[in-house]
């Protein structure tokens, strides 16, 4: 995950210097509109933002790039999409990874995608209310998704798991050193499973 240098003025509008006042104001308004949308809808991707705000894809991408260069939003890859977050939400992800309880839950979900709240509580040794509290927070910041299956609510990691380890390795090297061997084994297993699934999908096309 490459770093993006923040613009020194932090307003994200210095690429519009050549525009007249009316056009410049429209650009600023659209950029602020996109930023507010991301604050209200974390993990949204380009096509969804463009469609919901009735803005052109090219203009939306331009504003997203400017917002990211200004460090007003952050992005992370989720499958084939790049999901965007308000920078405060991104910092919340780092804060979550620093805490033992939610980090333990995330690691369990990496190994056991689709686990229920009861399974998580039994495995990591926390009470159901504690797990529920942390799961709500993880869902809110876009790290975990839930879906109902029969009577059970199941949880899965949302997005590319490798992004989580990049954050751990970059910002919390001590934690990474304790977990690295375990995570390497997990990723080898996940990569093998993913490759097999992709091969099966290609064979059915």
Secondary structure per residue as TSV (DSSP state, phi and psi in degrees):
chain	resnum	aa	ss	phi	psi
A	1	X	-	360.0	106.9
A	2	X	-	-73.7	152.6
A	3	X	-	-88.5	145.1
A	4	X	-	-111.0	125.5
A	5	X	-	-71.8	132.4
A	6	X	-	-75.2	145.1
A	7	X	-	-68.0	143.0
A	8	X	T	-65.8	-32.5
A	9	X	T	-86.0	-14.6
A	10	X	-	70.0	7.8
A	11	X	S	-100.8	-11.1
A	12	X	S	72.2	12.2
A	13	X	-	-116.4	6.3
A	14	X	G	-75.9	-1.5
A	15	X	G	-93.7	9.7
A	16	X	G	-116.6	19.3
A	17	X	T	-61.4	-29.4
A	18	X	T	-84.8	0.7
A	19	X	S	-90.9	153.9
A	20	X	-	-72.0	172.1
A	21	X	H	-62.7	-44.1
A	22	X	H	-63.5	-48.0
A	23	X	H	-64.6	-41.9
A	24	X	H	-60.8	-38.5
A	25	X	H	-67.1	-38.4
A	26	X	H	-64.5	-40.4
A	27	X	H	-61.7	-46.1
A	28	X	H	-61.8	-43.4
A	29	X	H	-62.9	-43.2
A	30	X	H	-64.9	-38.9
A	31	X	H	-65.7	-43.1
A	32	X	H	-65.6	-36.6
A	33	X	H	-62.8	-43.3
A	34	X	H	-66.0	-41.8
A	35	X	H	-62.4	-43.3
A	36	X	H	-64.7	-37.7
A	37	X	H	-62.0	-43.6
A	38	X	H	-65.5	-36.3
A	39	X	H	-62.0	-38.6
A	40	X	H	-84.4	-22.4
A	41	X	S	-133.1	70.3
A	42	X	T	-60.7	149.3
A	43	X	T	75.8	14.5
A	44	X	E	-73.8	149.6
A	45	X	E	-109.8	172.0
A	46	X	H	-52.2	-51.7
A	47	X	H	-62.3	-40.8
A	48	X	H	-66.3	-44.1
A	49	X	H	-61.6	-46.4
A	50	X	H	-60.3	-45.6
A	51	X	H	-67.4	-48.3
A	52	X	H	-66.3	-30.7
A	53	X	H	-97.8	0.1
A	54	X	T	55.7	44.1
A	55	X	-	-114.4	152.4
A	56	X	-	-64.3	149.0
A	57	X	H	-60.9	-42.7
A	58	X	H	-63.6	-45.6
A	59	X	H	-64.1	-41.6
A	60	X	H	-62.1	-45.0
A	61	X	H	-62.2	-40.2
A	62	X	H	-59.7	-45.9
A	63	X	H	-68.5	-38.2
A	64	X	H	-62.4	-42.2
A	65	X	H	-62.0	-41.8
A	66	X	H	-66.1	-41.9
A	67	X	H	-64.3	-37.7
A	68	X	H	-71.9	-39.1
A	69	X	H	-63.7	-30.9
A	70	X	T	-82.9	-0.5
A	71	X	T	60.6	32.9
A	72	X	S	-93.4	-24.5
A	73	X	E	-134.3	159.5
A	74	X	E	-125.8	158.8
A	75	X	E	-131.7	156.0
A	76	X	E	-148.0	146.7
A	77	X	E	-76.7	129.2
A	78	X	E	-126.8	100.3
A	79	X	T	62.5	-124.4
A	80	X	T	-89.6	-2.7
A	81	X	E	-106.3	155.8
A	82	X	E	-104.6	117.7
A	83	X	E	-94.3	142.3
A	84	X	E	-112.6	142.8
A	85	X	E	-133.2	147.4
A	86	X	E	-62.0	144.2
A	87	X	H	-59.1	-31.6
A	88	X	H	-66.2	-33.2
A	89	X	H	-68.8	-40.6
A	90	X	H	-61.2	-41.5
A	91	X	H	-64.9	-30.6
A	92	X	H	-64.3	-34.4
A	93	X	H	-62.0	-43.6
A	94	X	H	-62.5	-40.1
A	95	X	H	-63.9	-39.5
A	96	X	H	-62.7	-43.7
A	97	X	H	-65.5	-21.4
A	98	X	H	-80.1	-16.2
A	99	X	S	-97.2	136.7
A	100	X	H	-60.6	-47.2
A	101	X	H	-64.6	-56.4
A	102	X	H	-64.8	-31.6
A	103	X	H	-66.2	-38.7
A	104	X	H	-63.8	-39.5
A	105	X	H	-64.1	-44.0
A	106	X	H	-61.7	-44.0
A	107	X	H	-63.5	-38.4
A	108	X	H	-65.2	-40.0
A	109	X	H	-68.6	-30.8
A	110	X	H	-61.1	-40.7
A	111	X	H	-82.4	-26.9
A	112	X	S	-133.4	66.0
A	113	X	T	-60.1	135.5
A	114	X	T	87.6	12.7
A	115	X	E	-68.7	150.4
A	116	X	E	-89.4	168.9
A	117	X	H	-60.4	-41.3
A	118	X	H	-64.1	-42.8
A	119	X	H	-63.1	-41.5
A	120	X	H	-64.1	-46.4
A	121	X	H	-61.2	-44.0
A	122	X	H	-65.1	-37.6
A	123	X	H	-77.9	-43.9
A	124	X	H	-91.6	-7.1
A	125	X	T	82.0	24.4
A	126	X	-	-111.5	156.6
A	127	X	-	-70.3	158.3
A	128	X	H	-58.6	-43.7
A	129	X	H	-61.2	-36.6
A	130	X	H	-65.2	-45.3
A	131	X	H	-62.9	-43.4
A	132	X	H	-60.4	-41.7
A	133	X	H	-60.4	-48.1
A	134	X	H	-72.2	-34.2
A	135	X	H	-64.4	-39.6
A	136	X	H	-60.2	-41.1
A	137	X	H	-69.6	-41.4
A	138	X	H	-64.0	-36.9
A	139	X	H	-68.1	-41.3
A	140	X	H	-61.0	-38.3
A	141	X	T	-93.3	4.5
A	142	X	T	86.0	17.2
A	143	X	S	-90.8	-25.4
A	144	X	E	-133.9	146.0
A	145	X	E	-121.9	154.1
A	146	X	E	-125.4	151.7
A	147	X	E	-148.7	148.0
A	148	X	E	-91.3	134.8
A	149	X	E	-133.8	102.1
A	150	X	T	67.3	-127.0
A	151	X	T	-88.8	-10.1
A	152	X	E	-99.5	145.0
A	153	X	E	-100.5	124.3
A	154	X	E	-110.4	150.1
A	155	X	E	-121.4	143.0
A	156	X	E	-137.6	152.7
A	157	X	E	-67.8	134.4
A	158	X	-	-99.4	118.6
A	159	X	S	101.2	-167.0
A	160	X	-	-81.1	116.0
A	161	X	H	-61.0	-29.9
A	162	X	H	-61.6	-28.1
A	163	X	H	-60.6	-38.0
A	164	X	H	-62.7	-43.0
A	165	X	H	-70.9	-30.9
A	166	X	H	-62.5	-43.0
A	167	X	H	-63.9	-43.5
A	168	X	H	-60.2	-47.8
A	169	X	H	-65.3	-37.3
A	170	X	H	-77.0	-45.8
A	171	X	H	-101.3	-22.8
A	172	X	-	-133.7	67.3
A	173	X	H	-60.3	-30.8
A	174	X	H	-64.7	-45.0
A	175	X	H	-63.9	-42.9
A	176	X	H	-58.7	-43.2
A	177	X	H	-61.4	-33.1
A	178	X	H	-74.0	-29.2
A	179	X	H	-104.9	-11.8
A	180	X	H	-58.1	-46.1
A	181	X	H	-62.2	-42.3
A	182	X	H	-63.5	-43.0
A	183	X	H	-69.5	-35.6
A	184	X	H	-60.0	-45.1
A	185	X	H	-60.7	-41.1
A	186	X	H	-62.9	-44.4
A	187	X	H	-68.2	-33.4
A	188	X	H	-62.6	-43.1
A	189	X	H	-65.2	-44.1
A	190	X	H	-66.1	-40.2
A	191	X	H	-64.2	-40.0
A	192	X	H	-64.4	-45.7
A	193	X	H	-62.7	-43.3
A	194	X	H	-63.6	-41.6
A	195	X	H	-63.9	-41.4
A	196	X	H	-63.4	-41.7
A	197	X	H	-64.3	-41.1
A	198	X	H	-65.4	-39.3
A	199	X	H	-64.6	-40.8
A	200	X	H	-65.1	-39.6
A	201	X	H	-66.2	-40.5
A	202	X	H	-65.8	-34.6
A	203	X	H	-71.1	-25.0
A	204	X	H	-88.3	-11.9
A	205	X	-	-70.9	360.0
